[in-house]
Amino acid sequence: MASKKPKTKASNFFCSIQCGKCKEHAEFDDFRKTAVNGDLPKDHYQCPNCHHAFAIERKGEAQVFDNGFIIPPDNVIVEQPSSL
C-alpha cells in the first residue's frame, strides 16, 4: 500500500503576500482575517503568523488630464500601532 502524503494547503503564487516583519508567506485571504473578530475593514491587513497589522492608504490626489486620462494617487503602507 502506498503511503499517503499529508495534505497541505495549496499555495497560489499570484495571491500570496509576504509579511514585512516576519517574512511569512500566506494567501491574500489569510491576511484579511483576524483570529478573534473575523474579517478586517477594507484596506487593512494582519499577518496570520506574527499578527503585525498594517493598512494601505492613498497619498495625494489623482491626476486627471483634459483627454480623460487618469493617473491614480500613490499608495503607502501605514503600520498600525497594535494588532487588530
Gaussian input, Z-matrix of N, CA and C with variables (Angstrom, degrees):
# hf/3-21g

backbone

0 1
 N
 C     1     B1
 C     2     B2     1     A1
 N     3     B3     2     A2     1     D1
 C     4     B4     3     A3     2     D2
 C     5     B5     4     A4     3     D3
 N     6     B6     5     A5     4     D4
 C     7     B7     6     A6     5     D5
 C     8     B8     7     A7     6     D6
 N     9     B9     8     A8     7     D7
 C    10    B10     9     A9     8     D8
 C    11    B11    10    A10     9     D9
 N    12    B12    11    A11    10    D10
 C    13    B13    12    A12    11    D11
 C    14    B14    13    A13    12    D12
 N    15    B15    14    A14    13    D13
 C    16    B16    15    A15    14    D14
 C    17    B17    16    A16    15    D15
 N    18    B18    17    A17    16    D16
 C    19    B19    18    A18    17    D17
 C    20    B20    19    A19    18    D18
 N    21    B21    20    A20    19    D19
 C    22    B22    21    A21    20    D20
 C    23    B23    22    A22    21    D21
 N    24    B24    23    A23    22    D22
 C    25    B25    24    A24    23    D23
 C    26    B26    25    A25    24    D24
 N    27    B27    26    A26    25    D25
 C    28    B28    27    A27    26    D26
 C    29    B29    28    A28    27    D27
 N    30    B30    29    A29    28    D28
 C    31    B31    30    A30    29    D29
 C    32    B32    31    A31    30    D30
 N    33    B33    32    A32    31    D31
 C    34    B34    33    A33    32    D32
 C    35    B35    34    A34    33    D33
 N    36    B36    35    A35    34    D34
 C    37    B37    36    A36    35    D35
 C    38    B38    37    A37    36    D36
 N    39    B39    38    A38    37    D37
 C    40    B40    39    A39    38    D38
 C    41    B41    40    A40    39    D39
 N    42    B42    41    A41    40    D40
 C    43    B43    42    A42    41    D41
 C    44    B44    43    A43    42    D42
 N    45    B45    44    A44    43    D43
 C    46    B46    45    A45    44    D44
 C    47    B47    46    A46    45    D45
 N    48    B48    47    A47    46    D46
 C    49    B49    48    A48    47    D47
 C    50    B50    49    A49    48    D48
 N    51    B51    50    A50    49    D49
 C    52    B52    51    A51    50    D50
 C    53    B53    52    A52    51    D51
 N    54    B54    53    A53    52    D52
 C    55    B55    54    A54    53    D53
 C    56    B56    55    A55    54    D54
 N    57    B57    56    A56    55    D55
 C    58    B58    57    A57    56    D56
 C    59    B59    58    A58    57    D57
 N    60    B60    59    A59    58    D58
 C    61    B61    60    A60    59    D59
 C    62    B62    61    A61    60    D60
 N    63    B63    62    A62    61    D61
 C    64    B64    63    A63    62    D62
 C    65    B65    64    A64    63    D63
 N    66    B66    65    A65    64    D64
 C    67    B67    66    A66    65    D65
 C    68    B68    67    A67    66    D66
 N    69    B69    68    A68    67    D67
 C    70    B70    69    A69    68    D68
 C    71    B71    70    A70    69    D69
 N    72    B72    71    A71    70    D70
 C    73    B73    72    A72    71    D71
 C    74    B74    73    A73    72    D72
 N    75    B75    74    A74    73    D73
 C    76    B76    75    A75    74    D74
 C    77    B77    76    A76    75    D75
 N    78    B78    77    A77    76    D76
 C    79    B79    78    A78    77    D77
 C    80    B80    79    A79    78    D78
 N    81    B81    80    A80    79    D79
 C    82    B82    81    A81    80    D80
 C    83    B83    82    A82    81    D81
 N    84    B84    83    A83    82    D82
 C    85    B85    84    A84    83    D83
 C    86    B86    85    A85    84    D84
 N    87    B87    86    A86    85    D85
 C    88    B88    87    A87    86    D86
 C    89    B89    88    A88    87    D87
 N    90    B90    89    A89    88    D88
 C    91    B91    90    A90    89    D89
 C    92    B92    91    A91    90    D90
 N    93    B93    92    A92    91    D91
 C    94    B94    93    A93    92    D92
 C    95    B95    94    A94    93    D93
 N    96    B96    95    A95    94    D94
 C    97    B97    96    A96    95    D95
 C    98    B98    97    A97    96    D96
 N    99    B99    98    A98    97    D97
 C   100   B100    99    A99    98    D98
 C   101   B101   100   A100    99    D99
 N   102   B102   101   A101   100   D100
 C   103   B103   102   A102   101   D101
 C   104   B104   103   A103   102   D102
 N   105   B105   104   A104   103   D103
 C   106   B106   105   A105   104   D104
 C   107   B107   106   A106   105   D105
 N   108   B108   107   A107   106   D106
 C   109   B109   108   A108   107   D107
 C   110   B110   109   A109   108   D108
 N   111   B111   110   A110   109   D109
 C   112   B112   111   A111   110   D110
 C   113   B113   112   A112   111   D111
 N   114   B114   113   A113   112   D112
 C   115   B115   114   A114   113   D113
 C   116   B116   115   A115   114   D114
 N   117   B117   116   A116   115   D115
 C   118   B118   117   A117   116   D116
 C   119   B119   118   A118   117   D117
 N   120   B120   119   A119   118   D118
 C   121   B121   120   A120   119   D119
 C   122   B122   121   A121   120   D120
 N   123   B123   122   A122   121   D121
 C   124   B124   123   A123   122   D122
 C   125   B125   124   A124   123   D123
 N   126   B126   125   A125   124   D124
 C   127   B127   126   A126   125   D125
 C   128   B128   127   A127   126   D126
 N   129   B129   128   A128   127   D127
 C   130   B130   129   A129   128   D128
 C   131   B131   130   A130   129   D129
 N   132   B132   131   A131   130   D130
 C   133   B133   132   A132   131   D131
 C   134   B134   133   A133   132   D132
 N   135   B135   134   A134   133   D133
 C   136   B136   135   A135   134   D134
 C   137   B137   136   A136   135   D135
 N   138   B138   137   A137   136   D136
 C   139   B139   138   A138   137   D137
 C   140   B140   139   A139   138   D138
 N   141   B141   140   A140   139   D139
 C   142   B142   141   A141   140   D140
 C   143   B143   142   A142   141   D141
 N   144   B144   143   A143   142   D142
 C   145   B145   144   A144   143   D143
 C   146   B146   145   A145   144   D144
 N   147   B147   146   A146   145   D145
 C   148   B148   147   A147   146   D146
 C   149   B149   148   A148   147   D147
 N   150   B150   149   A149   148   D148
 C   151   B151   150   A150   149   D149
 C   152   B152   151   A151   150   D150
 N   153   B153   152   A152   151   D151
 C   154   B154   153   A153   152   D152
 C   155   B155   154   A154   153   D153
 N   156   B156   155   A155   154   D154
 C   157   B157   156   A156   155   D155
 C   158   B158   157   A157   156   D156
 N   159   B159   158   A158   157   D157
 C   160   B160   159   A159   158   D158
 C   161   B161   160   A160   159   D159
 N   162   B162   161   A161   160   D160
 C   163   B163   162   A162   161   D161
 C   164   B164   163   A163   162   D162
 N   165   B165   164   A164   163   D163
 C   166   B166   165   A165   164   D164
 C   167   B167   166   A166   165   D165
 N   168   B168   167   A167   166   D166
 C   169   B169   168   A168   167   D167
 C   170   B170   169   A169   168   D168
 N   171   B171   170   A170   169   D169
 C   172   B172   171   A171   170   D170
 C   173   B173   172   A172   171   D171
 N   174   B174   173   A173   172   D172
 C   175   B175   174   A174   173   D173
 C   176   B176   175   A175   174   D174
 N   177   B177   176   A176   175   D175
 C   178   B178   177   A177   176   D176
 C   179   B179   178   A178   177   D177
 N   180   B180   179   A179   178   D178
 C   181   B181   180   A180   179   D179
 C   182   B182   181   A181   180   D180
 N   183   B183   182   A182   181   D181
 C   184   B184   183   A183   182   D182
 C   185   B185   184   A184   183   D183
 N   186   B186   185   A185   184   D184
 C   187   B187   186   A186   185   D185
 C   188   B188   187   A187   186   D186
 N   189   B189   188   A188   187   D187
 C   190   B190   189   A189   188   D188
 C   191   B191   190   A190   189   D189
 N   192   B192   191   A191   190   D190
 C   193   B193   192   A192   191   D191
 C   194   B194   193   A193   192   D192
 N   195   B195   194   A194   193   D193
 C   196   B196   195   A195   194   D194
 C   197   B197   196   A196   195   D195
 N   198   B198   197   A197   196   D196
 C   199   B199   198   A198   197   D197
 C   200   B200   199   A199   198   D198
 N   201   B201   200   A200   199   D199
 C   202   B202   201   A201   200   D200
 C   203   B203   202   A202   201   D201
 N   204   B204   203   A203   202   D202
 C   205   B205   204   A204   203   D203
 C   206   B206   205   A205   204   D204
 N   207   B207   206   A206   205   D205
 C   208   B208   207   A207   206   D206
 C   209   B209   208   A208   207   D207
 N   210   B210   209   A209   208   D208
 C   211   B211   210   A210   209   D209
 C   212   B212   211   A211   210   D210
 N   213   B213   212   A212   211   D211
 C   214   B214   213   A213   212   D212
 C   215   B215   214   A214   213   D213
 N   216   B216   215   A215   214   D214
 C   217   B217   216   A216   215   D215
 C   218   B218   217   A217   216   D216
 N   219   B219   218   A218   217   D217
 C   220   B220   219   A219   218   D218
 C   221   B221   220   A220   219   D219
 N   222   B222   221   A221   220   D220
 C   223   B223   222   A222   221   D221
 C   224   B224   223   A223   222   D222
 N   225   B225   224   A224   223   D223
 C   226   B226   225   A225   224   D224
 C   227   B227   226   A226   225   D225
 N   228   B228   227   A227   226   D226
 C   229   B229   228   A228   227   D227
 C   230   B230   229   A229   228   D228
 N   231   B231   230   A230   229   D229
 C   232   B232   231   A231   230   D230
 C   233   B233   232   A232   231   D231
 N   234   B234   233   A233   232   D232
 C   235   B235   234   A234   233   D233
 C   236   B236   235   A235   234   D234
 N   237   B237   236   A236   235   D235
 C   238   B238   237   A237   236   D236
 C   239   B239   238   A238   237   D237
 N   240   B240   239   A239   238   D238
 C   241   B241   240   A240   239   D239
 C   242   B242   241   A241   240   D240
 N   243   B243   242   A242   241   D241
 C   244   B244   243   A243   242   D242
 C   245   B245   244   A244   243   D243
 N   246   B246   245   A245   244   D244
 C   247   B247   246   A246   245   D245
 C   248   B248   247   A247   246   D246
 N   249   B249   248   A248   247   D247
 C   250   B250   249   A249   248   D248
 C   251   B251   250   A250   249   D249

   B1=1.4423
   B2=1.5355
   B3=1.3039
   B4=1.4597
   B5=1.5227
   B6=1.3281
   B7=1.4609
   B8=1.5243
   B9=1.3028
   B10=1.4523
   B11=1.5188
   B12=1.3218
   B13=1.4529
   B14=1.5146
   B15=1.3221
   B16=1.4685
   B17=1.5215
   B18=1.3098
   B19=1.4544
   B20=1.5213
   B21=1.3096
   B22=1.4570
   B23=1.5089
   B24=1.2968
   B25=1.4487
   B26=1.5222
   B27=1.3020
   B28=1.4586
   B29=1.5186
   B30=1.3097
   B31=1.4586
   B32=1.5164
   B33=1.2853
   B34=1.4454
   B35=1.5176
   B36=1.3296
   B37=1.4546
   B38=1.5227
   B39=1.3114
   B40=1.4550
   B41=1.5198
   B42=1.3129
   B43=1.4684
   B44=1.5186
   B45=1.3254
   B46=1.4550
   B47=1.5251
   B48=1.3337
   B49=1.4597
   B50=1.5195
   B51=1.3358
   B52=1.4565
   B53=1.5167
   B54=1.3106
   B55=1.4615
   B56=1.5186
   B57=1.3228
   B58=1.4487
   B59=1.5148
   B60=1.3172
   B61=1.4640
   B62=1.5289
   B63=1.3384
   B64=1.4672
   B65=1.5282
   B66=1.3393
   B67=1.4734
   B68=1.5266
   B69=1.3151
   B70=1.4654
   B71=1.5237
   B72=1.3313
   B73=1.4648
   B74=1.5170
   B75=1.3167
   B76=1.4609
   B77=1.5196
   B78=1.3086
   B79=1.4574
   B80=1.5216
   B81=1.3118
   B82=1.4640
   B83=1.5290
   B84=1.3285
   B85=1.4673
   B86=1.5245
   B87=1.3381
   B88=1.4620
   B89=1.5238
   B90=1.3359
   B91=1.4587
   B92=1.5302
   B93=1.3177
   B94=1.4633
   B95=1.5252
   B96=1.3342
   B97=1.4664
   B98=1.5208
   B99=1.3252
   B100=1.4631
   B101=1.5206
   B102=1.3044
   B103=1.4629
   B104=1.5199
   B105=1.3280
   B106=1.4647
   B107=1.5279
   B108=1.3325
   B109=1.4631
   B110=1.5175
   B111=1.3005
   B112=1.4645
   B113=1.5146
   B114=1.3332
   B115=1.4579
   B116=1.5231
   B117=1.3345
   B118=1.4604
   B119=1.5197
   B120=1.3421
   B121=1.4647
   B122=1.5311
   B123=1.3288
   B124=1.4566
   B125=1.5293
   B126=1.3184
   B127=1.4652
   B128=1.5196
   B129=1.3293
   B130=1.4605
   B131=1.5299
   B132=1.3253
   B133=1.4547
   B134=1.5198
   B135=1.3424
   B136=1.4581
   B137=1.5177
   B138=1.3383
   B139=1.4640
   B140=1.5299
   B141=1.3274
   B142=1.4624
   B143=1.5271
   B144=1.3366
   B145=1.4589
   B146=1.5331
   B147=1.3458
   B148=1.4699
   B149=1.5309
   B150=1.3295
   B151=1.4665
   B152=1.5333
   B153=1.3295
   B154=1.4601
   B155=1.5327
   B156=1.3381
   B157=1.4623
   B158=1.5275
   B159=1.3366
   B160=1.4560
   B161=1.5195
   B162=1.3257
   B163=1.4620
   B164=1.5226
   B165=1.3148
   B166=1.4591
   B167=1.5207
   B168=1.3330
   B169=1.4631
   B170=1.5174
   B171=1.3217
   B172=1.4606
   B173=1.5162
   B174=1.3355
   B175=1.4588
   B176=1.5297
   B177=1.3150
   B178=1.4523
   B179=1.5247
   B180=1.3085
   B181=1.4679
   B182=1.5244
   B183=1.3060
   B184=1.4581
   B185=1.5260
   B186=1.3217
   B187=1.4614
   B188=1.5226
   B189=1.3306
   B190=1.4608
   B191=1.5324
   B192=1.3176
   B193=1.4540
   B194=1.5218
   B195=1.3262
   B196=1.4686
   B197=1.5271
   B198=1.3321
   B199=1.4647
   B200=1.5298
   B201=1.3307
   B202=1.4636
   B203=1.5160
   B204=1.3223
   B205=1.4578
   B206=1.5283
   B207=1.3352
   B208=1.4678
   B209=1.5186
   B210=1.3172
   B211=1.4636
   B212=1.5229
   B213=1.3367
   B214=1.4686
   B215=1.5303
   B216=1.3423
   B217=1.4719
   B218=1.5253
   B219=1.3247
   B220=1.4632
   B221=1.5240
   B222=1.3278
   B223=1.4569
   B224=1.5180
   B225=1.3218
   B226=1.4561
   B227=1.5242
   B228=1.3191
   B229=1.4650
   B230=1.5200
   B231=1.3185
   B232=1.4626
   B233=1.5260
   B234=1.3252
   B235=1.4675
   B236=1.5172
   B237=1.3043
   B238=1.4541
   B239=1.5271
   B240=1.3322
   B241=1.4631
   B242=1.5282
   B243=1.3205
   B244=1.4589
   B245=1.5168
   B246=1.3190
   B247=1.4560
   B248=1.5103
   B249=1.3141
   B250=1.4797
   B251=1.5070
   A1=108.15
   A2=116.38
   A3=121.08
   A4=110.06
   A5=114.80
   A6=117.99
   A7=109.59
   A8=114.93
   A9=120.54
   A10=109.99
   A11=115.40
   A12=119.58
   A13=108.91
   A14=117.93
   A15=118.96
   A16=110.12
   A17=115.15
   A18=119.89
   A19=109.41
   A20=115.42
   A21=120.81
   A22=108.65
   A23=115.37
   A24=120.60
   A25=108.70
   A26=117.30
   A27=121.24
   A28=109.27
   A29=116.11
   A30=119.06
   A31=109.32
   A32=115.73
   A33=122.42
   A34=107.29
   A35=116.93
   A36=122.16
   A37=112.04
   A38=117.97
   A39=120.80
   A40=113.10
   A41=119.11
   A42=121.62
   A43=112.22
   A44=117.96
   A45=119.43
   A46=110.24
   A47=114.99
   A48=123.00
   A49=107.06
   A50=116.47
   A51=120.99
   A52=108.92
   A53=116.81
   A54=122.33
   A55=109.49
   A56=117.08
   A57=121.37
   A58=113.42
   A59=117.56
   A60=121.21
   A61=111.87
   A62=117.14
   A63=120.07
   A64=113.34
   A65=117.78
   A66=124.59
   A67=113.64
   A68=117.98
   A69=123.26
   A70=109.47
   A71=117.08
   A72=122.33
   A73=108.12
   A74=117.13
   A75=121.41
   A76=109.23
   A77=115.82
   A78=122.05
   A79=110.12
   A80=116.40
   A81=122.42
   A82=110.66
   A83=116.92
   A84=120.79
   A85=112.44
   A86=117.89
   A87=120.77
   A88=111.55
   A89=117.93
   A90=122.21
   A91=112.09
   A92=118.30
   A93=122.89
   A94=112.53
   A95=118.65
   A96=121.74
   A97=110.79
   A98=115.31
   A99=120.72
   A100=108.62
   A101=115.32
   A102=119.26
   A103=111.81
   A104=117.60
   A105=121.46
   A106=112.44
   A107=116.95
   A108=120.35
   A109=115.97
   A110=118.88
   A111=119.94
   A112=111.34
   A113=117.43
   A114=122.17
   A115=112.17
   A116=115.36
   A117=122.49
   A118=110.26
   A119=117.58
   A120=120.08
   A121=110.82
   A122=115.73
   A123=121.61
   A124=110.21
   A125=116.81
   A126=125.42
   A127=113.74
   A128=118.93
   A129=122.99
   A130=108.01
   A131=115.68
   A132=121.33
   A133=109.34
   A134=116.41
   A135=121.96
   A136=108.49
   A137=115.96
   A138=121.13
   A139=109.25
   A140=118.36
   A141=119.82
   A142=113.10
   A143=117.72
   A144=121.21
   A145=111.98
   A146=117.45
   A147=120.90
   A148=112.85
   A149=118.07
   A150=125.28
   A151=113.08
   A152=116.88
   A153=121.91
   A154=107.84
   A155=117.13
   A156=121.40
   A157=110.61
   A158=115.33
   A159=120.92
   A160=109.30
   A161=115.12
   A162=121.68
   A163=108.79
   A164=116.80
   A165=122.35
   A166=107.41
   A167=115.28
   A168=120.63
   A169=109.91
   A170=115.54
   A171=120.77
   A172=109.57
   A173=115.99
   A174=121.50
   A175=107.80
   A176=116.24
   A177=120.50
   A178=112.77
   A179=114.42
   A180=121.94
   A181=110.06
   A182=116.18
   A183=120.98
   A184=109.46
   A185=116.10
   A186=121.00
   A187=108.13
   A188=116.21
   A189=121.66
   A190=107.79
   A191=116.32
   A192=121.81
   A193=110.68
   A194=116.39
   A195=121.74
   A196=112.97
   A197=117.63
   A198=120.77
   A199=112.65
   A200=117.70
   A201=121.60
   A202=114.11
   A203=117.89
   A204=121.54
   A205=109.36
   A206=116.39
   A207=121.73
   A208=109.69
   A209=116.57
   A210=122.45
   A211=106.78
   A212=117.28
   A213=119.41
   A214=111.19
   A215=117.15
   A216=120.24
   A217=111.14
   A218=115.60
   A219=120.90
   A220=110.14
   A221=115.64
   A222=122.00
   A223=108.79
   A224=117.28
   A225=122.51
   A226=109.12
   A227=115.33
   A228=120.85
   A229=107.83
   A230=116.18
   A231=122.87
   A232=107.36
   A233=115.83
   A234=119.68
   A235=110.01
   A236=116.29
   A237=122.07
   A238=108.33
   A239=118.45
   A240=120.63
   A241=114.56
   A242=117.53
   A243=119.62
   A244=108.46
   A245=116.97
   A246=120.17
   A247=108.81
   A248=115.95
   A249=121.26
   A250=110.70
   D1=131.22
   D2=-178.74
   D3=-74.50
   D4=142.96
   D5=178.80
   D6=-78.17
   D7=141.95
   D8=-179.69
   D9=-89.49
   D10=137.91
   D11=175.23
   D12=-78.94
   D13=144.67
   D14=177.74
   D15=-65.56
   D16=143.04
   D17=179.54
   D18=-73.39
   D19=128.80
   D20=176.58
   D21=-118.88
   D22=155.89
   D23=179.39
   D24=-69.46
   D25=126.19
   D26=179.81
   D27=-68.28
   D28=130.43
   D29=179.39
   D30=-98.42
   D31=135.17
   D32=177.71
   D33=-107.22
   D34=111.75
   D35=-174.31
   D36=-57.41
   D37=-35.04
   D38=-174.78
   D39=-79.77
   D40=-14.72
   D41=-177.92
   D42=-118.56
   D43=21.53
   D44=179.46
   D45=-104.54
   D46=154.20
   D47=179.88
   D48=-126.44
   D49=147.11
   D50=174.94
   D51=-109.70
   D52=130.08
   D53=177.92
   D54=-68.22
   D55=134.89
   D56=178.92
   D57=-75.64
   D58=-14.52
   D59=-177.49
   D60=-95.71
   D61=-54.19
   D62=-175.69
   D63=-105.20
   D64=-2.71
   D65=178.28
   D66=65.45
   D67=20.48
   D68=177.74
   D69=-74.42
   D70=134.68
   D71=173.36
   D72=-95.88
   D73=135.56
   D74=177.28
   D75=-152.56
   D76=163.35
   D77=177.36
   D78=-63.50
   D79=151.89
   D80=178.97
   D81=-55.83
   D82=-44.54
   D83=-178.38
   D84=-63.04
   D85=-30.39
   D86=178.72
   D87=-68.42
   D88=-28.75
   D89=177.16
   D90=-77.84
   D91=-12.27
   D92=-177.42
   D93=-95.71
   D94=1.87
   D95=-176.51
   D96=-124.50
   D97=152.92
   D98=171.39
   D99=-112.26
   D100=159.11
   D101=-179.86
   D102=-70.16
   D103=-25.60
   D104=-174.25
   D105=-101.08
   D106=-52.02
   D107=-169.96
   D108=-96.83
   D109=-7.50
   D110=-178.71
   D111=91.39
   D112=-131.06
   D113=-175.06
   D114=-74.04
   D115=145.59
   D116=177.74
   D117=-90.64
   D118=160.44
   D119=175.94
   D120=-63.71
   D121=165.29
   D122=-179.32
   D123=-56.71
   D124=139.04
   D125=178.21
   D126=63.80
   D127=20.81
   D128=173.92
   D129=-116.49
   D130=139.85
   D131=-175.50
   D132=-138.08
   D133=155.80
   D134=178.11
   D135=-147.53
   D136=132.30
   D137=179.49
   D138=-66.21
   D139=129.50
   D140=178.69
   D141=-70.98
   D142=-15.69
   D143=-178.23
   D144=-91.23
   D145=-58.28
   D146=-175.34
   D147=-103.61
   D148=-3.64
   D149=177.67
   D150=64.12
   D151=23.87
   D152=174.51
   D153=-68.97
   D154=126.96
   D155=-175.45
   D156=-107.90
   D157=142.86
   D158=177.04
   D159=-151.39
   D160=162.09
   D161=179.36
   D162=-130.55
   D163=155.29
   D164=175.37
   D165=-109.22
   D166=121.95
   D167=-179.30
   D168=-122.36
   D169=153.40
   D170=177.65
   D171=-84.32
   D172=139.65
   D173=179.94
   D174=-116.93
   D175=118.21
   D176=177.95
   D177=89.67
   D178=-167.57
   D179=-178.26
   D180=-113.66
   D181=156.13
   D182=174.57
   D183=-72.75
   D184=148.01
   D185=176.45
   D186=-98.43
   D187=125.09
   D188=179.28
   D189=-116.44
   D190=124.41
   D191=-179.49
   D192=-96.32
   D193=163.67
   D194=-178.39
   D195=-59.96
   D196=-31.19
   D197=-179.24
   D198=-81.70
   D199=1.16
   D200=177.78
   D201=96.36
   D202=-3.74
   D203=179.04
   D204=-70.56
   D205=134.37
   D206=-177.52
   D207=-122.58
   D208=129.67
   D209=171.80
   D210=-107.46
   D211=115.91
   D212=-177.48
   D213=-68.81
   D214=160.29
   D215=178.58
   D216=-70.43
   D217=162.68
   D218=177.02
   D219=-70.61
   D220=152.02
   D221=174.10
   D222=-103.76
   D223=140.72
   D224=175.70
   D225=-125.52
   D226=147.90
   D227=177.71
   D228=-95.21
   D229=125.43
   D230=-179.07
   D231=-114.41
   D232=120.00
   D233=178.28
   D234=-72.15
   D235=140.25
   D236=176.82
   D237=-89.93
   D238=143.91
   D239=-175.36
   D240=-65.75
   D241=-20.44
   D242=179.10
   D243=-147.96
   D244=170.89
   D245=177.72
   D246=-73.32
   D247=147.30
   D248=-178.22
   D249=-89.78

